Amino acid sequence: MPNYNGVWSLSTQYQYAADWNSDNPNPTIGLFGGGNGPVNVIQQLIIGTGADTTDFGDLTAAGEIQAACGSSTRGVWLGGERSGSSSNIIDFVTFSSAGNASDFGNLTNATRLNAAHSNATRGVNGAGIVSSRVNVMDYITIASEGNASDFGDLLGAKNSLGSTASTTRGIFAGGFGPSANSDVIEYITIASTGNASDFGNLLSATTAHPAGAASNTRGIFAGGGSSIDVIQYITIASTGNASDFGDLVTGRANGASNSSKILALFAGGDNSGALNSINKITIASTGNATDSGDLLAANTHLQGCSNGHGGL
């Protein structure tokens, strides 16, 4: 237990606030949904407690290699693979009440190995595999059910990107292009529509969903590739190359993530087999991750969202 006596620096206040959840009137709920099998399970935790996940409910159908995003009220899963085929299904849940997901609408294309991010209003889905890799982005208004609309195009056709967002900018990074892994980072302005622009580059080319998280100012990408343990960060309001943050406890590819504005969690994924461990970092700092509980079961190809991430 930290010692709360004395004068706190700003970074210390952030860390203590994250750990002292009994005084937090609005705890951030993190959800992880779907996964290899596929499975329909949605699991939940309160970010910052270090507790294991518990059951929240079920997706409308078992799914994997899909995308997820969230507002302060709703968590959303988009596309993925269901019943052995790419899906255009969008599911949603209400964070405040555990239970099964409901149908939201449909993406513009049935796609898997896609990625998504959001601010408080919009969710943006990008890339993936339809019949082949695509560069298409589409968007939804999270508060109102309905089908997705065209947003614009990414710089190239890819799958298995990482994604994260601030309140204004959405970021897509890495992934697998027509012939090789990619280190490209690109960005959009979420409130508008249009094509993505170049942001910079990751530390190295990576695929297999580098897991993304963010505060209002800093974006994080962790793992990916051949189960690497690298954590890297960008300043979302600027452009430029990623910098080294530290290392995961266990390297992982195809893992899931969610975050508050202070803490980021990285869960599951592969490393010579499926993992059930959850790693934690403090986004405003740099350094290695620490252990923060476990999933209900070891799994990969699941996706996470929260009601308190840096895009809100």
Backbone bond lengths (Angstrom), bond angles and torsions (degrees), N, CA, C in turn:
res aa  C-N    CA-C-N  psi(-1)  N-CA   C-N-CA  omega(-1)  CA-C   N-CA-C  phi
1 M - - - 1.470 - - 1.525 109.59 -
2 P 1.347 119.49 128.20 1.459 120.41 -179.91 1.518 111.94 -64.20
3 N 1.321 116.08 156.03 1.452 122.52 173.95 1.522 108.13 -89.52
4 Y 1.328 118.30 116.24 1.458 121.77 -173.93 1.525 112.67 -94.74
5 N 1.342 118.74 14.41 1.457 121.91 178.93 1.523 110.83 -82.85
6 G 1.336 116.73 158.08 1.459 120.33 172.59 1.510 113.29 90.37
7 V 1.340 114.58 -169.92 1.452 122.10 -178.44 1.510 109.33 -93.42
8 W 1.343 117.09 130.46 1.459 121.88 -175.96 1.523 110.19 -98.64
9 S 1.319 116.52 138.35 1.455 120.49 165.06 1.529 108.22 -74.66
10 L 1.351 116.66 165.56 1.460 119.82 -179.75 1.521 111.43 -61.26
11 S 1.341 117.09 -43.01 1.467 119.78 -179.77 1.523 111.34 -64.13
12 T 1.346 116.63 -35.78 1.462 120.27 177.87 1.526 110.89 -67.59
13 Q 1.336 116.86 -40.11 1.465 119.67 176.63 1.523 111.09 -58.55
14 Y 1.360 116.91 -43.54 1.455 120.19 179.34 1.523 111.06 -61.07
15 Q 1.342 115.54 -43.37 1.455 118.81 -177.56 1.523 110.83 -66.47
16 Y 1.343 117.73 -44.35 1.456 120.40 -179.21 1.523 111.34 -66.66
17 A 1.326 116.46 -38.91 1.464 119.33 178.25 1.518 110.74 -61.16
18 A 1.325 116.47 -36.89 1.458 120.25 179.40 1.519 111.98 -68.25
19 D 1.324 116.88 -33.75 1.459 120.75 -176.42 1.529 113.34 -88.24
20 W 1.322 118.48 -20.93 1.461 122.59 -171.72 1.521 109.61 -100.57
21 N 1.349 116.00 67.37 1.449 120.83 -168.87 1.516 114.45 -70.43
22 S 1.331 119.03 -20.68 1.458 119.71 179.46 1.523 111.21 -64.50
23 D 1.336 117.89 -22.09 1.456 120.79 179.48 1.526 112.25 -97.11
24 N 1.317 118.08 4.63 1.463 121.70 -178.25 1.522 109.34 -95.73
25 P 1.356 118.80 108.63 1.459 120.15 -176.73 1.524 112.63 -73.84
26 N 1.332 118.15 -17.45 1.460 121.53 -177.77 1.529 109.93 -130.36
27 P 1.319 117.50 71.59 1.461 119.58 -177.95 1.523 110.86 -64.00
28 T 1.326 115.74 147.65 1.456 120.91 179.29 1.519 109.91 -85.46
29 I 1.329 115.68 125.44 1.461 122.28 178.99 1.519 108.67 -92.53
30 G 1.314 116.53 126.67 1.448 122.25 174.07 1.514 110.32 -107.97
31 L 1.329 116.75 136.49 1.460 122.10 178.71 1.521 109.84 -121.96
32 F 1.328 116.10 146.93 1.456 123.72 171.04 1.519 107.34 -126.98
33 G 1.333 117.45 129.43 1.454 119.87 -176.10 1.508 113.48 -130.73
34 G 1.342 115.72 149.04 1.445 122.36 177.48 1.511 112.41 72.51
35 G 1.319 116.17 -161.61 1.451 121.21 179.04 1.509 112.36 138.43
36 N 1.321 114.64 173.12 1.452 121.81 -174.64 1.524 110.62 -60.54
37 G 1.285 115.45 140.03 1.465 123.11 -178.61 1.522 111.62 150.68
38 P 1.350 117.91 -57.50 1.474 125.95 -7.54 1.523 111.15 -77.19
39 V 1.349 115.23 169.42 1.463 121.54 177.53 1.527 109.42 -125.03
40 N 1.319 115.94 160.47 1.470 120.91 -179.76 1.525 112.60 -107.87
41 V 1.320 117.71 5.25 1.466 121.92 -171.51 1.528 111.67 -72.25
42 I 1.332 116.28 134.84 1.458 123.50 167.64 1.524 106.85 -110.25
43 Q 1.330 117.36 128.50 1.464 121.51 179.25 1.521 110.16 -121.97
44 Q 1.325 115.72 153.84 1.458 120.75 -172.06 1.523 111.84 -131.89
45 L 1.340 114.40 159.66 1.459 122.54 169.98 1.517 108.32 -156.13
46 I 1.321 115.82 165.47 1.459 121.93 171.06 1.522 106.58 -97.33
47 I 1.328 116.73 118.30 1.459 121.08 -175.58 1.527 110.15 -65.10
48 G 1.323 115.76 127.73 1.458 121.91 179.64 1.502 114.51 107.31
49 T 1.336 118.01 -12.42 1.465 119.59 -179.15 1.519 112.45 -84.01
50 G 1.330 117.73 -23.43 1.459 120.70 -175.34 1.512 113.42 76.19
51 A 1.337 117.03 8.90 1.459 120.69 -177.55 1.521 111.18 -81.68
52 D 1.333 115.88 161.10 1.456 121.17 172.98 1.524 109.94 -70.18
53 T 1.324 116.42 160.28 1.460 119.73 176.39 1.532 110.93 -72.32
54 T 1.324 115.10 157.71 1.457 122.55 173.92 1.524 108.46 -127.63
55 D 1.323 116.74 165.54 1.465 121.30 -177.71 1.524 111.27 -71.52
56 F 1.330 117.05 134.22 1.464 123.30 177.66 1.521 111.44 -107.07
57 G 1.319 116.99 -39.79 1.464 122.72 -177.17 1.516 108.69 161.08
58 D 1.332 117.06 -157.43 1.460 121.89 -176.21 1.522 111.34 -129.80
59 L 1.335 116.40 147.43 1.456 121.35 167.11 1.532 109.35 -65.43
60 T 1.333 117.35 166.22 1.466 120.14 -179.94 1.525 111.69 -66.03
61 A 1.332 116.63 -24.06 1.466 122.23 173.89 1.518 108.33 -156.55
62 A 1.303 117.14 155.82 1.462 121.03 179.31 1.526 109.90 -60.54
63 G 1.330 116.40 135.36 1.454 120.47 -177.54 1.512 112.39 -150.61
64 E 1.324 116.27 156.84 1.462 123.02 176.72 1.523 109.15 -148.80
65 I 1.340 116.18 173.20 1.471 125.34 -178.18 1.528 111.67 41.41
66 Q 1.349 114.92 49.80 1.450 122.55 178.34 1.520 109.45 -113.36
67 A 1.319 116.65 -175.81 1.455 122.64 178.67 1.525 108.93 -115.13
68 A 1.347 116.33 161.06 1.454 120.77 178.34 1.518 109.91 -147.05
69 C 1.331 115.76 152.92 1.462 122.07 175.03 1.522 107.61 -157.78
70 G 1.334 116.91 174.38 1.459 118.63 -177.73 1.506 113.61 -158.48
71 S 1.330 115.98 153.71 1.460 123.73 168.20 1.521 107.71 -103.02
72 S 1.327 117.64 -169.35 1.461 120.02 177.56 1.524 112.26 -72.53
73 T 1.325 117.42 -13.63 1.465 120.76 -177.75 1.524 113.89 -117.56
74 R 1.334 118.04 -31.30 1.461 121.25 -172.34 1.525 112.28 -124.66
75 G 1.329 115.42 141.98 1.450 122.85 168.27 1.512 109.16 -106.70
76 V 1.344 117.17 140.77 1.456 122.22 -172.34 1.526 110.15 -133.09
77 W 1.339 116.75 136.40 1.464 122.87 172.44 1.519 108.13 -118.01
78 L 1.344 115.50 136.46 1.457 120.57 -170.03 1.525 111.26 -128.41
79 G 1.335 116.46 129.22 1.456 121.87 173.83 1.507 112.85 64.88
80 G 1.339 114.31 -139.64 1.448 120.52 -178.31 1.516 112.10 93.68
81 E 1.309 114.81 -165.05 1.469 120.82 179.46 1.514 109.10 -112.33
82 R 1.318 115.48 124.99 1.458 122.00 177.57 1.526 108.50 -133.39
83 S 1.311 116.23 134.26 1.470 122.28 -179.06 1.525 111.49 54.07
84 G 1.336 116.45 35.20 1.445 121.04 174.87 1.514 115.78 82.06
85 S 1.341 118.08 3.16 1.459 121.23 -177.64 1.521 110.40 -132.02
86 S 1.337 116.24 156.50 1.460 120.61 173.58 1.525 109.55 -61.29
87 S 1.331 116.02 144.60 1.465 121.64 -174.14 1.522 110.88 -122.59
88 N 1.327 116.61 148.31 1.471 121.54 171.71 1.523 112.16 -105.17
89 I 1.324 117.09 9.46 1.464 122.22 -174.50 1.525 111.05 -72.36
90 I 1.327 116.23 138.04 1.458 123.13 171.01 1.531 107.57 -116.58
91 D 1.326 117.26 125.16 1.466 124.32 177.17 1.523 109.50 -109.87
92 F 1.335 117.51 152.60 1.461 119.60 173.07 1.518 111.27 -142.36
93 V 1.347 114.48 154.85 1.454 122.52 172.67 1.525 108.50 -131.74
94 T 1.319 115.89 162.70 1.461 122.49 172.99 1.518 107.85 -101.40
95 F 1.350 116.84 121.00 1.466 120.96 -174.67 1.529 112.83 -56.10
96 S 1.323 116.83 -36.52 1.468 120.31 -171.74 1.520 113.54 -74.06
97 S 1.331 118.48 -14.02 1.463 119.92 -178.35 1.514 110.07 -134.81
98 A 1.314 116.59 112.79 1.458 120.61 178.36 1.515 109.93 -61.92
99 G 1.321 116.01 144.71 1.455 120.25 179.92 1.509 110.01 161.66
100 N 1.311 116.84 -179.29 1.448 121.79 -177.00 1.525 111.70 -75.86
101 A 1.325 115.41 153.99 1.459 121.69 178.66 1.528 111.03 -71.56
102 S 1.321 114.75 158.40 1.467 122.82 176.07 1.520 109.38 -120.42
103 D 1.319 116.10 158.89 1.458 120.76 178.24 1.522 110.34 -72.19
104 F 1.329 116.38 134.15 1.461 123.05 179.90 1.522 111.46 -102.46
105 G 1.325 116.68 -41.17 1.455 123.29 -175.81 1.514 108.63 157.15
106 N 1.331 117.04 -152.32 1.455 120.90 -175.94 1.521 111.83 -134.60
107 L 1.340 115.33 148.27 1.454 121.59 170.17 1.526 109.84 -70.03
108 T 1.344 116.98 166.96 1.464 120.43 177.75 1.527 111.42 -69.62
109 N 1.351 117.41 -24.03 1.461 122.62 176.53 1.523 109.60 -140.54
110 A 1.316 115.91 149.24 1.463 120.25 169.97 1.524 107.54 -71.58
111 T 1.327 117.58 119.39 1.465 120.66 -173.43 1.516 111.48 -144.08
112 R 1.321 116.54 149.91 1.459 123.56 176.26 1.521 108.79 -131.35
113 L 1.321 117.05 167.52 1.474 122.50 -175.83 1.528 110.90 54.77
114 N 1.334 115.11 37.39 1.458 123.35 178.91 1.524 109.74 -96.21
115 A 1.331 116.86 176.09 1.470 122.18 -179.31 1.521 108.31 -140.28
116 A 1.342 116.91 155.63 1.468 120.60 -179.16 1.519 110.96 -149.59
117 H 1.333 115.16 155.56 1.457 122.80 172.37 1.522 108.14 -147.26
118 S 1.341 116.62 175.12 1.462 118.91 -175.55 1.515 111.37 -159.00
119 N 1.335 114.81 158.86 1.462 121.65 161.28 1.516 106.81 -109.19
120 A 1.326 118.02 -158.66 1.461 120.07 -175.69 1.519 113.12 -70.44
121 T 1.326 116.92 -19.14 1.462 121.36 -172.96 1.511 113.28 -111.01
122 R 1.325 116.55 -48.76 1.457 122.02 -171.56 1.520 112.85 -113.37
123 G 1.326 115.03 145.65 1.450 121.81 165.60 1.515 109.05 -110.83
124 V 1.330 117.69 135.92 1.461 122.66 -179.56 1.527 108.80 -119.55
125 N 1.325 115.35 125.88 1.456 123.06 179.35 1.524 108.50 -106.13
126 G 1.345 117.65 139.88 1.448 118.93 -176.99 1.505 114.48 -142.49
127 A 1.347 115.08 145.99 1.456 125.02 170.09 1.527 111.72 62.40
128 G 1.329 116.04 -161.43 1.449 122.14 -178.13 1.516 111.70 110.44
129 I 1.328 114.95 -168.96 1.458 121.90 179.95 1.519 109.23 -116.98
130 V 1.327 115.39 122.71 1.470 121.45 171.85 1.533 105.01 -96.62
131 S 1.333 118.61 -92.72 1.467 119.96 165.28 1.524 108.95 -96.52
132 S 1.345 115.37 -24.39 1.460 123.99 171.90 1.526 106.75 -144.40
133 R 1.326 118.59 179.38 1.457 121.08 179.54 1.518 110.80 -62.26
134 V 1.336 115.92 144.67 1.463 120.75 179.98 1.527 109.49 -128.93
135 N 1.345 115.91 160.49 1.464 121.63 175.53 1.523 111.60 -110.05
136 V 1.310 117.41 12.52 1.465 123.40 -173.23 1.522 111.47 -73.55
137 M 1.346 115.94 138.99 1.463 122.72 167.47 1.519 108.16 -116.64
138 D 1.331 116.74 141.07 1.460 121.09 170.52 1.513 109.02 -134.73
139 Y 1.340 117.12 164.96 1.460 120.13 -174.05 1.514 111.45 -138.49
140 I 1.331 113.91 157.10 1.462 122.77 174.73 1.522 109.18 -128.15
141 T 1.321 116.49 157.35 1.459 122.71 166.94 1.519 106.47 -96.13
142 I 1.328 117.01 111.59 1.467 121.17 -166.59 1.522 112.87 -62.72
143 A 1.322 118.05 -32.06 1.465 120.48 -176.38 1.525 113.43 -74.85
144 S 1.337 118.09 -14.11 1.469 119.63 -176.79 1.516 110.01 -130.97
145 E 1.343 116.27 123.92 1.448 120.36 179.41 1.529 110.45 -63.11
146 G 1.316 115.58 151.12 1.454 121.25 178.95 1.517 110.19 157.27
147 N 1.323 116.04 172.76 1.451 120.75 -178.99 1.520 111.47 -76.74
148 A 1.316 116.18 153.94 1.457 122.13 177.97 1.522 110.86 -71.52
149 S 1.339 115.34 156.60 1.464 122.84 177.49 1.522 109.24 -120.79
150 D 1.326 116.26 157.27 1.458 120.93 179.94 1.518 110.97 -66.38
151 F 1.343 117.19 135.91 1.461 122.99 178.63 1.525 111.35 -106.21
152 G 1.313 117.40 -42.57 1.456 123.24 -175.66 1.510 109.16 155.02
153 D 1.318 116.72 -159.73 1.461 120.97 -175.46 1.519 111.74 -125.79
154 L 1.327 115.29 146.01 1.453 121.97 169.00 1.529 109.92 -74.29
155 L 1.337 116.67 170.48 1.455 121.07 -177.85 1.526 112.46 -65.57
156 G 1.315 116.76 -25.79 1.456 120.35 178.67 1.517 110.66 -158.64
157 A 1.341 115.58 163.24 1.464 120.94 177.77 1.527 109.35 -74.51
158 K 1.347 116.79 126.43 1.462 121.99 -176.17 1.520 109.93 -149.08
159 N 1.309 115.32 167.20 1.456 121.70 168.08 1.524 108.87 -137.07
160 S 1.324 116.33 166.16 1.474 123.24 175.08 1.519 113.57 61.06
161 L 1.339 117.21 40.56 1.453 121.19 176.16 1.522 111.20 -77.90
162 G 1.337 116.04 160.24 1.453 122.64 164.42 1.521 108.41 -92.82
163 S 1.328 117.85 156.37 1.458 120.55 -178.14 1.518 110.98 -150.34
164 T 1.331 115.55 150.19 1.456 121.96 175.17 1.518 108.16 -164.81
165 A 1.339 117.86 174.63 1.460 119.73 -174.90 1.516 111.79 -158.18
166 S 1.343 115.32 153.12 1.457 123.16 163.37 1.525 106.88 -98.16
167 T 1.317 117.43 -168.71 1.464 120.12 179.07 1.524 111.89 -68.47
168 T 1.327 117.94 -22.12 1.466 120.98 -176.50 1.516 114.28 -115.73
169 R 1.321 117.96 -36.09 1.455 122.00 -174.48 1.518 112.56 -110.37
170 G 1.329 115.19 139.93 1.449 121.53 170.38 1.509 110.31 -107.39
171 I 1.335 116.67 141.68 1.457 122.85 -175.65 1.527 109.95 -122.51
172 F 1.345 116.05 132.85 1.460 122.63 169.05 1.527 107.50 -119.34
173 A 1.337 117.65 140.17 1.464 119.89 -174.51 1.520 111.76 -147.33
174 G 1.340 115.00 147.57 1.453 121.10 174.61 1.515 112.38 70.34
175 G 1.315 115.79 -143.97 1.448 121.34 -179.51 1.510 112.92 94.57
176 F 1.325 114.43 -172.40 1.455 121.54 -178.09 1.514 108.82 -122.95
177 G 1.335 116.42 123.37 1.455 122.41 -179.14 1.509 112.06 -93.65
178 P 1.315 116.89 -163.74 1.467 120.61 -175.98 1.520 114.07 -58.74
179 S 1.333 117.72 -31.12 1.465 118.29 -175.72 1.521 114.71 -137.52
180 A 1.342 117.76 -7.10 1.465 118.63 -173.87 1.518 110.87 -160.05
181 N 1.342 115.72 162.70 1.451 120.96 171.57 1.527 109.91 -61.01
182 S 1.318 116.21 152.72 1.461 120.99 -177.40 1.526 110.99 -117.25
183 D 1.349 116.55 144.80 1.459 120.87 172.03 1.530 111.38 -109.54
184 V 1.322 117.25 9.85 1.464 121.90 -173.88 1.531 111.40 -74.50
185 I 1.332 115.78 135.10 1.467 123.57 169.74 1.526 107.06 -109.67
186 E 1.323 117.52 132.12 1.457 121.26 177.75 1.518 109.59 -133.51
187 Y 1.344 115.84 160.03 1.464 119.03 -175.00 1.519 111.38 -139.47
188 I 1.329 114.09 158.06 1.459 123.64 174.40 1.525 108.62 -132.73
189 T 1.321 116.27 162.66 1.460 122.12 167.93 1.523 106.73 -97.30
190 I 1.327 116.59 114.24 1.468 121.15 -168.07 1.526 112.65 -62.88
191 A 1.336 118.11 -35.10 1.462 121.15 -175.92 1.515 113.50 -72.62
192 S 1.348 116.86 -15.01 1.460 120.59 -179.77 1.517 108.84 -103.86
193 T 1.324 117.20 -170.61 1.455 122.91 164.45 1.524 107.42 -128.59
194 G 1.318 116.44 157.03 1.461 120.21 -179.35 1.508 111.08 148.25
195 N 1.312 116.31 177.32 1.463 121.72 -177.50 1.528 111.65 -78.73
196 A 1.313 115.88 155.48 1.465 122.15 178.67 1.524 110.81 -71.92
197 S 1.337 115.40 156.70 1.462 123.01 176.72 1.523 109.45 -120.01
198 D 1.332 115.88 157.24 1.456 120.87 179.63 1.525 110.90 -71.23
199 F 1.319 116.50 135.25 1.465 123.32 179.32 1.521 110.91 -107.44
200 G 1.329 117.59 -43.16 1.454 123.39 -176.02 1.509 109.40 159.89
201 N 1.319 116.79 -149.83 1.458 120.81 -175.87 1.523 111.72 -136.97
202 L 1.328 115.47 147.44 1.458 121.58 168.98 1.522 110.05 -68.32
203 L 1.333 116.39 169.80 1.464 120.74 179.40 1.518 111.97 -62.23
204 S 1.342 116.38 -30.84 1.455 121.30 176.52 1.519 108.62 -155.94
205 A 1.314 116.52 161.31 1.459 120.46 177.96 1.525 109.42 -66.51
206 T 1.323 116.49 134.24 1.460 119.91 -176.33 1.518 110.53 -147.71
207 T 1.303 116.42 152.74 1.455 122.59 176.46 1.527 107.89 -134.29
208 A 1.330 116.27 -161.28 1.464 121.87 178.51 1.515 111.76 58.66
209 H 1.329 115.06 48.97 1.457 122.52 173.05 1.527 114.45 49.41
210 P 1.325 119.72 74.72 1.462 118.19 165.90 1.524 107.63 -57.75
211 A 1.312 118.14 127.65 1.465 122.25 -172.56 1.526 110.66 -76.34
212 G 1.324 117.87 129.22 1.453 122.24 -175.49 1.513 113.59 -107.06
213 A 1.339 116.11 146.80 1.462 123.11 176.84 1.523 107.74 -153.62
214 A 1.334 117.30 167.14 1.464 118.32 -177.51 1.517 112.08 -161.44
215 S 1.344 114.76 151.43 1.465 122.92 158.91 1.524 105.90 -93.23
216 N 1.326 118.14 -169.51 1.466 119.66 176.52 1.519 112.54 -66.69
217 T 1.339 117.39 -20.46 1.459 120.65 -173.33 1.523 114.08 -118.97
218 R 1.304 118.68 -30.33 1.464 121.86 -171.49 1.517 111.50 -117.29
219 G 1.339 116.23 132.94 1.452 121.90 174.10 1.510 110.74 -102.21
220 I 1.335 115.75 143.62 1.462 123.07 -177.42 1.525 109.31 -123.70
221 F 1.333 116.21 138.99 1.464 121.80 170.01 1.520 108.04 -129.28
222 A 1.329 116.11 132.00 1.466 120.67 -174.24 1.513 110.87 -133.59
223 G 1.339 115.37 136.75 1.451 120.74 175.97 1.509 112.50 71.45
224 G 1.342 116.08 -155.39 1.450 122.54 -176.86 1.513 110.97 100.60
225 G 1.327 115.76 -164.67 1.455 121.00 176.21 1.510 112.65 54.02
226 S 1.312 116.28 -137.33 1.465 121.82 177.98 1.524 109.43 -91.30
227 S 1.328 115.62 58.02 1.472 122.97 -179.47 1.523 111.78 58.81
228 I 1.333 116.86 47.69 1.461 120.69 179.68 1.525 110.64 -74.12
229 D 1.345 116.15 159.99 1.465 120.38 -179.73 1.529 111.96 -105.10
230 V 1.314 118.14 7.56 1.463 122.71 -174.01 1.529 111.63 -71.94
231 I 1.347 115.70 133.70 1.466 123.16 169.12 1.532 106.37 -112.79
232 Q 1.328 117.11 133.58 1.460 121.41 -179.63 1.521 109.99 -135.61
233 Y 1.333 116.82 159.11 1.457 119.06 -176.37 1.519 111.67 -139.51
234 I 1.346 113.96 157.89 1.453 123.26 174.29 1.520 108.43 -132.72
235 T 1.336 116.43 159.58 1.465 121.99 168.18 1.516 106.53 -96.27
236 I 1.333 117.12 113.53 1.464 121.27 -166.56 1.530 112.48 -65.53
237 A 1.332 118.73 -33.50 1.463 121.11 -176.16 1.515 113.40 -73.04
238 S 1.334 117.33 -17.15 1.457 121.71 178.76 1.521 108.88 -103.31
239 T 1.318 117.56 -172.25 1.452 122.16 166.62 1.523 107.82 -126.28
240 G 1.324 116.44 156.76 1.457 119.52 -178.68 1.509 110.81 150.57
241 N 1.307 116.28 175.49 1.452 121.64 -177.73 1.531 111.47 -78.64
242 A 1.317 115.49 155.54 1.462 121.35 177.06 1.527 110.83 -69.67
243 S 1.334 115.65 154.46 1.465 123.56 176.96 1.518 109.91 -118.77
244 D 1.319 116.29 156.70 1.463 120.96 -179.89 1.523 110.37 -70.98
245 F 1.328 116.62 135.72 1.468 123.45 178.54 1.523 110.73 -106.19
246 G 1.316 117.19 -43.28 1.464 123.19 -176.12 1.514 108.83 158.85
247 D 1.315 117.08 -155.06 1.462 121.34 -176.30 1.524 111.37 -129.36
248 L 1.325 115.57 147.69 1.453 121.39 169.31 1.536 109.80 -68.18
249 V 1.334 116.01 158.28 1.466 119.86 173.74 1.520 109.73 -62.46
250 T 1.348 115.13 -43.04 1.461 122.55 177.56 1.517 108.41 -132.16
251 G 1.332 117.86 126.85 1.449 120.65 175.97 1.514 110.63 -59.14
252 R 1.331 116.29 148.34 1.457 119.27 -178.19 1.525 110.90 -156.64
253 A 1.316 115.88 146.37 1.453 124.00 169.59 1.521 107.85 -117.98
254 N 1.328 116.26 157.45 1.466 121.39 177.52 1.529 113.04 57.73
255 G 1.340 116.31 31.78 1.456 120.37 177.18 1.521 111.65 -88.81
256 A 1.316 115.76 174.44 1.463 123.06 179.08 1.518 109.41 -112.68
257 S 1.319 116.36 163.26 1.462 120.77 179.31 1.513 109.97 -148.36
258 N 1.329 115.50 155.98 1.465 122.50 164.43 1.516 107.06 -155.58
259 S 1.325 116.31 171.30 1.464 117.63 -175.25 1.516 111.44 -158.61
260 S 1.314 114.31 158.80 1.454 122.17 158.99 1.521 105.35 -93.55
261 K 1.328 117.93 -170.61 1.456 119.63 175.15 1.532 111.62 -77.54
262 I 1.336 116.52 -7.30 1.461 122.06 -175.89 1.523 112.14 -113.11
263 L 1.317 117.28 -44.67 1.460 122.62 -175.01 1.519 111.09 -115.49
264 A 1.323 116.48 145.33 1.456 122.70 172.60 1.521 109.29 -119.38
265 L 1.337 116.27 139.95 1.453 122.78 178.47 1.525 109.52 -117.56
266 F 1.340 116.13 140.66 1.458 122.74 178.06 1.521 107.36 -126.76
267 A 1.334 116.58 122.40 1.466 120.42 -167.60 1.514 112.08 -130.51
268 G 1.337 115.49 146.70 1.451 121.57 174.13 1.514 112.68 62.60
269 G 1.324 116.24 -154.68 1.451 122.49 -177.98 1.508 112.14 98.59
270 D 1.344 116.06 -175.57 1.458 120.49 -178.20 1.511 112.01 -110.68
271 N 1.317 114.40 144.09 1.463 123.50 165.47 1.523 106.25 -160.01
272 S 1.342 116.02 91.11 1.472 121.73 -173.13 1.525 110.40 55.39
273 G 1.320 116.09 39.87 1.450 123.09 -176.07 1.512 110.30 126.80
274 A 1.323 116.45 162.38 1.461 121.58 -177.98 1.524 111.19 -69.44
275 L 1.339 116.22 146.33 1.465 123.46 -179.69 1.526 110.05 -109.50
276 N 1.329 116.40 151.82 1.464 120.26 171.56 1.527 112.18 -114.54
277 S 1.325 117.81 -2.49 1.463 120.78 -174.73 1.524 111.71 -76.92
278 I 1.346 115.24 152.50 1.458 123.67 175.25 1.524 107.48 -118.65
279 N 1.330 117.75 128.80 1.461 124.23 176.80 1.512 109.82 -105.39
280 K 1.337 116.79 151.72 1.471 122.44 -175.60 1.519 110.44 -130.50
281 I 1.343 116.57 141.53 1.460 122.14 168.99 1.521 109.44 -133.58
282 T 1.346 116.08 159.68 1.457 122.90 168.80 1.520 106.86 -96.33
283 I 1.331 117.42 117.51 1.465 121.94 -167.81 1.527 112.47 -63.40
284 A 1.332 118.44 -35.50 1.466 121.49 -175.24 1.518 113.34 -74.49
285 S 1.333 117.20 -11.75 1.462 121.47 -178.41 1.518 109.28 -103.68
286 T 1.331 116.85 -171.52 1.458 123.37 163.08 1.521 107.23 -131.29
287 G 1.319 116.11 157.63 1.458 120.08 -179.11 1.509 110.56 144.70
288 N 1.310 116.24 176.09 1.459 121.19 -177.67 1.523 111.59 -77.34
289 A 1.320 115.90 152.25 1.458 122.25 177.25 1.525 110.76 -71.79
290 T 1.325 115.54 159.90 1.460 122.29 173.67 1.529 109.17 -123.48
291 D 1.326 115.73 162.90 1.467 120.56 179.96 1.522 110.66 -72.51
292 S 1.342 116.12 142.85 1.466 119.92 -177.74 1.518 111.24 -145.34
293 G 1.314 117.42 55.63 1.453 120.71 175.08 1.513 112.62 90.08
294 D 1.342 115.24 -171.28 1.464 121.61 -174.51 1.526 111.37 -138.16
295 L 1.333 115.06 155.01 1.455 122.03 168.74 1.526 110.02 -70.96
296 L 1.340 116.25 168.55 1.466 120.64 176.65 1.522 111.22 -60.06
297 A 1.345 116.06 -33.51 1.461 121.62 178.42 1.514 108.31 -157.39
298 A 1.321 116.92 155.89 1.457 120.67 176.57 1.521 109.62 -60.67
299 N 1.334 116.38 133.80 1.463 119.39 179.69 1.522 110.20 -161.71
300 T 1.319 115.13 162.59 1.444 123.47 178.29 1.522 108.96 -136.11
301 H 1.339 116.95 169.13 1.472 122.17 179.75 1.521 112.68 61.73
302 L 1.325 119.31 24.94 1.458 122.66 170.62 1.529 108.54 -94.29
303 Q 1.341 117.15 166.30 1.464 120.81 -179.98 1.525 110.63 -135.78
304 G 1.344 115.89 147.40 1.459 120.98 -175.24 1.507 113.60 -120.44
305 C 1.342 114.87 161.13 1.463 123.06 175.04 1.519 107.77 -153.63
306 S 1.332 116.99 168.39 1.462 120.90 177.98 1.518 110.08 -149.05
307 N 1.352 115.22 170.56 1.463 120.44 178.37 1.527 112.10 -104.66
308 G 1.346 117.08 20.44 1.457 119.05 -179.08 1.515 113.84 -148.65
309 H 1.321 117.99 26.46 1.462 122.07 -175.82 1.530 111.39 -76.88
310 G 1.333 115.57 176.91 1.451 121.09 -173.49 1.505 115.90 -70.09
311 G 1.326 118.25 -10.30 1.452 120.42 176.33 1.512 113.90 -83.86
312 L 1.344 117.08 -2.47 1.473 120.36 -175.06 1.523 111.76 -105.43
